[in-house]
Amino acid sequence: MSATHPISAPAAKLTRSQTAARAAYVLAGNDRGRLTVAAPHLYPHMWSWDAAFIAMGLARVSTRRALTELETLLSAQWRTGMVPHIVFTDDETGYEPGPRRWACREVCPDAPGHVATSGLIQPPVHGVAVRRILDAARIAAAGERQEVVERIRAMWPALLAWHRYLATRRDPEERGLVTIYHGWESGLDNSPRWDAPYAAVIPAPGFVPFRRADLHALSALGGAAAQRPSDADYTKYQWLVEELRRARYDDERAHRTLSFRMGDVLTSALFVAANEELATVADELGLPGADELIGYADRFRRGVLGTCDESGFAADVDLRDGTVVRTPTIAGFAPLVSGGLDAARRRALVERLMSADWCGHPGFVHALPPSTSPASPDFDPVRYWRGPQWPPMTWLLIWGLERSGEQEAAHMLREAAIDQLADGLFAEYYHPFTGEPLGARAQSWTAAVALDLLAT
């Protein structure tokens, strides 16, 4: 597949082997050598948590190529240990905000000088990817297994630096919650989670928003504006980029001055899981830092659980004033990823996930988690993170349920997810009531999720 020949829907649902083959075809088509672009038209660069999911999928095809994905991402790591949410490719200049808008190298000495990046982060699922690559290598030839081990050893200092950055600079008060400076850092850009805190984000007089690349890239699909964040939202997003640039991407200054500072409960839960996964890698390979990683996992698990209501549903925290922001979004199920709930509350949370307010809504084509509950007045079945179903989020919940011992619920979601992905389009997200593919097509992390689900 190439960017000029987009994949088309099959006449009928694909078999599992056909779905896996087409998913591998998508990843090959989006491969640019040492990185895989997130989607050929809308996202022509490397995104951080996309790269982690892509590496998990690639591990089912080539553990060597999977490691290359992570190595490319980590080669853009900042001196502070931060892994940026975008690594820009040189030949794609139409995306906004692009390198000149971020100006990271120009204003911050910690930014890498050899490659252009953004100045934000995304959820730290990379440790999960490393663990799965190592597991996939168990069935490879002895030479490949040894190469995988040596390459993980080589990237270990960068992985530890990344986790130390999150545990120190993004949680300086040791609350056990990762601080985010922008909704983009959560990965759930326009989720209702951020509606209240975004109300306090007021662009300065005279600020001129830049052209939106997302609507232009999706214009050929029709209905793009209805599927994406609003112009009003985007103006706030753009202003926060400007605020961060004015702070010179300095974390200490950002904690004092930015108008958006949230304790992100889902990112924190993912950090718990990533720490635990890396700790098992450290133990297996005799690498340093296992106790440190477990310590981070324990601290952030306490942070996640400290936000939960009586049913175990979690909440974000506005760090500007300590307000707990409780919204009916998929982030509330964070404890199913972090673990730590007692059996009764875990069971109550699983029942909530499978209820008619979530996966079990009788109108859903596939019984999968929407990004916002259909019972919420903020639910919108087509607009980005305000309602559609996202395959990588489904994957995370399946994985979390399996880790928690909730095998029956995990199996139900797995089967529904495989059925959804049998359309062979690997869309960015899906309409819960119609099953319609939405957003970008041939989305790399969706294809990667399909490969992983079908291989396990």
FILUM-174586 format. One record per residue (C-alpha): x, y, z. Coordinates in steps of 0.02 Angstrom, whole numbers, plus 50000, padded with zeros to 5 digits. Layout:
N
XYZ...
REM end
This chain:
456
500005000050000500565017949971499915034850024499235037749849498305021249841497245020249999496575003650055494755000350011493424990650104493194972350056491514966449992491284955750147492094954350317493824947050312494324930850395495554931950538497024927150429496494939650297496314953350428498054949750493498784949750317497964966250274498534973950439500334969050400500094976650226499534993150303501054993950418502204990150272501385003850169501595016650308503415011650340504665025450299506235015550336506615018050520504905024350571503085021150531501995036450502500395036450603499305038550448499875043550273498805059050247498235065750415499745060850522501305060250411502545059850556502965048650705501875050050860502515043451025501155031951090500685027050913502485021050893502315010151048500735001850983501515000250810503004991550888501834979150974501034975050808502684974250715503324961950846502114949350772502974951450603504784955950646505474959050819506974967550738505874980250647504834982750804506394987750901506914999650763505285009050789505675011950972507495015850938507005029250814505815037150940507075036651081508415044250970507375060250979507355060151169507705076651255509155079151374507915079351519507345061751474505715067951395505105057951245504225070351129502485066751065502965070450883504575066750790504475076150626504975068650460505965079850344504925077950186503195082250256502965100950284501085103350279500655097650455500225110850585500865114250712502505110050627504305112150684504355130950659502825133150767503575122850909505325130350888505985118051018507795118550962507755137350953507105140851129507625125851236509385118851256508675102151311507875098551142508865087451022509835096750890509835083350755507955081150734506405092050749505125087250881503625094050973503785099951153502445088751230502325070651286501065056651260500585042051372502085031051416501585014051346503335010651279503794999251423502304988351379502944987351201504694982251257503974968251362502924961751217504374962451095505434952351216504014939751236503784938451046505644934751026505464918851130504864909350976506174917050860507824909150809509224909850938510164923350843508654934650834508264932151019510034936951065509954952450955508324957751036509084956051209510634966051162509624979951082508484981251233510044982451341510664996651230509055006551245508865003351432509685019751491508485029751380506975020251447507505023351627507815041751590506065043151516505265035551671506325046151787505775061751693503945057251718504165052751901505135068551945504795082951826502985078151794502595073951976503705085552078502545084952229502445065852224500555065252212500645049552106499835058151957500715062851796500515081451759500005085851581500135103251507498945100551361497515088951317498595082451175499765074951305498375063551366498125056751191496255059951216496325077351141494555084251153493835072551283492485079851397493795076751533494575093251482493035104151455493075112151627494955115451635494955121851456493715135251509495165143751598496245143751441496015161051365497135166051219497965182951234497215197351135497895197650959498325179150954498045172950777497655154250759498575144950623497825134550483497115117850535497945103750438496735090550503495185096950413496135099050251496845081450259495135073650291494125084450171494035070650040493145059150163491685071050192490985076950358492735080450425492235095450530490915085350624492205072050668493565083450734493785095650879492915112250852493805128150795493535135450969494405120451046495815121350921496155139550961496425134651142497555120251089498595132150986498705144851124499355131751246500745127651122501175146151123501145146751313502315131951325503495139351197503535155551295503985145251448505425138151344504815120651380505505122051556504535110551672504805120851828504165136451740502745126851659502125120751829502025138851886501345147751733500325136951615498445139151613498155120351593498955108551720498035092351751498415076651848497975063951713497315048051791497385037251634499165042251590499615038751771498835021351762499775017751601501365023451687501035010951827500864996851701502395002251601503455002851758502924985351806503254978651632504984986351626505364979751800505024961951739506184965251591507524971551711507364956051819507424944251671508914952451585509874957551740509694976151705509764989951837508264999451905506974986051944506694992152123506605010152064505295005651934504244995952060504345010952175503645022152038502275009452003501755009052186501725027952202500695030952046499515016652084499125025152249498855041252153497625033052033496655024052170496575039952272495445047652140494185033352135492375033752189491525019452282491355009252121493185011352076492875023951937494345035951930494475054851902495715067951846496335082051959496525100351912498225104251987497935122951983496705121952126496545103452174494805101252100494345083252062493625082551886492485067451873491805063951698490975048551620492395045151498493435029851462494825036751574493765032251725494215013951697496055017751729496125006151882495834991251766497534995651692498465000751850497744987051959497594988652146495704988552173495004976152297494024961952218492314969452254492694986352177493584978452029492054967751996490914983152010492014992651888491994978251763490104977251778490004995851744491114993751590489994980051520488364989051564487154998051447487995014451492489585008051409490004992751304488304984751328487264998551251485924989451149486165000951000488014997550977488544987450826490034980750924490004979051113491574989351138492005004251249491565021451179492715035751225491275044251318489755035751393488195036851283487255041151443488235057451455487535073751385489285076651312489215060851208489435063451021489575047350918490625055050779491715068450860493445061950899493635057651085491855062551132491025046051087491815035350951492635018650987494545018050972495375001050943496965005151043495905009951194494974993551175496654984651172497204993151333495634987951423495764970051359497564969451419497104977151587495684964951613496814950351574498114956651698496744958551829496104940751805494474946451723494664933951581492834932551533492614951251505494284952051414493764938051297492114946551256492984962751211494324953651111493044944751003492054960650974493634970250930494204957250804492484957850723492554976850712494274976350630493724963350503493144977650392494974978650339494994997750340495905000250505495095017150534495655029250666494015027050761492255020050734490455025850753489715015450896487935014650825488285012050640490015004250640490555017350513492445020050501492905037950548494445048950543496015043450453496055027150356497495014950356497925020850532499505011950585499105009150768497405001850724498244989450606499514985650742498144982150869497334970050746498964960550724499234958950911497444953850950497464940550816499124933450873498654930651055
REM end
